[in-house]
Amino acid sequence: MSRSLLLATVVLVGATACSGASPARVGTAPTTPTPTVSTPVGPTAARLCPKPGRATDLTQKPPYTVPKAPPPLETTTKDIVVGTGPAAKSGQGVTVKYVGVNYATGEEFDSSWKTSCDNTFSFDIGGNVIPGFSKGVTGMQVGGRRLVVIPPKDGYGDQGPVPGGTLAFIIDLVAIG
């Protein structure tokens, strides 16, 4: 293994281990989703994503606008971009990109985009993620982008990155299976 690849792997693992709580996992102690696509180094280095882009541009980190409406009592979804192909179903493995924010303040608490535009997160719908995250991805088609608003009962309740608060995710469905 080359020295630069080894160093990049150590940095990526260290950054993942130290990045804090995440909204996407359930259990007694929330953990950060670990990107399943490694960050390339050298001439094929991943594209950095320092700022959000246009809401409909799936190559850029999506922006979030704080709504004026009170938070919903149930998990809600709103398609920003409708994908193509079959819809994601419960039990299927999916790969996504996401940004998680506090619904009320817009403060970002987690994002697959935080280190590069190429990082993704894979999980099984209905598996080891908060219920609202699974509900939000169910029915999406590959290539779609969706705003998912998750009340505490479908998120982390009184724990996690927004204790007792509503979460908002903008999720891109990259792949099914």
Residue pairs with C-beta under 8 A, 6 or more apart in sequence:
1 9
4 41
4 42
5 41
8 39
8 41
9 38
12 38
12 39
12 115
15 115
16 32
16 34
16 35
19 32
19 110
19 114
20 32
20 109
20 110
20 161
21 30
21 31
21 32
21 109
21 110
21 160
21 161
22 30
22 31
22 32
22 33
22 100
22 109
22 110
22 161
23 30
23 100
23 109
23 110
23 130
23 133
23 150
23 155
23 156
23 160
23 161
23 162
23 167
23 169
24 33
24 98
24 100
24 110
24 121
24 123
24 129
24 130
24 133
25 31
25 32
25 33
25 128
25 129
25 130
26 128
26 129
26 130
26 131
27 128
30 156
30 159
30 160
30 161
32 110
33 110
33 112
33 121
33 123
34 121
35 112
35 115
35 119
35 120
35 121
36 95
36 120
36 121
36 122
37 118
37 119
37 120
39 45
39 46
39 115
39 116
39 118
39 119
40 46
40 118
46 115
46 116
46 117
46 118
46 119
47 116
47 117
47 118
48 115
48 116
48 117
49 60
49 61
49 113
49 116
49 117
51 61
52 60
52 61
52 62
52 63
52 64
52 99
53 59
53 60
53 61
53 62
53 63
54 60
54 63
55 62
55 63
55 80
55 145
56 80
56 81
56 145
58 81
58 143
58 145
58 172
59 117
60 117
61 99
61 111
61 113
61 117
62 80
62 99
62 145
62 170
62 172
64 99
64 101
64 106
64 108
64 168
64 170
65 106
66 103
66 104
66 105
66 106
67 103
71 103
71 104
71 149
71 151
71 166
72 149
72 151
72 166
73 151
74 151
74 154
75 131
75 132
75 135
75 136
75 148
75 149
75 150
75 151
75 154
76 148
76 149
77 135
77 136
77 139
77 146
77 147
77 148
77 149
78 146
78 147
79 140
79 144
79 145
79 146
80 145
80 146
80 147
80 170
81 143
81 144
81 145
82 141
82 144
83 140
83 141
83 142
83 143
83 144
83 173
84 141
84 142
84 143
85 141
85 142
85 143
85 176
86 141
86 176
87 138
87 139
87 140
87 141
88 94
88 125
88 137
88 138
88 139
88 140
88 141
88 173
88 176
89 125
89 138
90 125
90 126
90 134
90 138
91 124
91 125
91 126
92 124
92 125
92 176
92 177
93 122
93 123
93 124
93 125
93 176
93 177
94 122
94 123
94 124
94 125
94 137
94 173
94 174
94 175
94 176
94 177
95 120
95 121
95 122
95 173
95 174
95 175
95 176
96 112
96 120
96 121
96 122
96 123
96 137
96 171
96 172
96 173
96 174
97 112
97 113
97 119
97 120
97 121
97 171
97 172
97 174
98 110
98 111
98 112
98 121
98 169
98 170
98 171
98 172
99 108
99 110
99 111
99 112
99 113
99 169
99 170
100 108
100 109
100 110
100 111
100 161
100 167
100 168
100 169
101 107
101 108
101 109
101 167
101 168
101 169
102 109
102 161
102 162
102 165
102 166
102 167
102 168
103 149
103 162
103 165
103 166
103 167
103 168
104 165
104 166
109 161
109 162
110 161
112 119
112 120
112 121
113 119
120 174
123 129
123 133
125 134
125 137
125 138
126 134
127 134
130 150
130 154
130 155
130 156
131 154
131 155
132 148
132 150
132 151
132 154
132 155
132 167
133 148
133 150
133 169
133 171
135 148
135 150
135 154
136 146
136 148
136 150
136 169
136 171
137 146
137 148
137 171
137 173
140 146
140 171
140 173
141 173
142 173
142 174
142 175
142 176
143 173
144 172
144 173
145 170
145 171
145 172
145 173
146 170
146 171
146 173
147 168
147 169
147 170
148 168
148 169
148 170
148 171
149 166
149 167
149 168
150 166
150 167
150 168
150 169
151 166
152 158
152 164
152 165
152 166
155 162
155 166
155 167
156 162
156 163
156 167
157 164
158 164
161 167
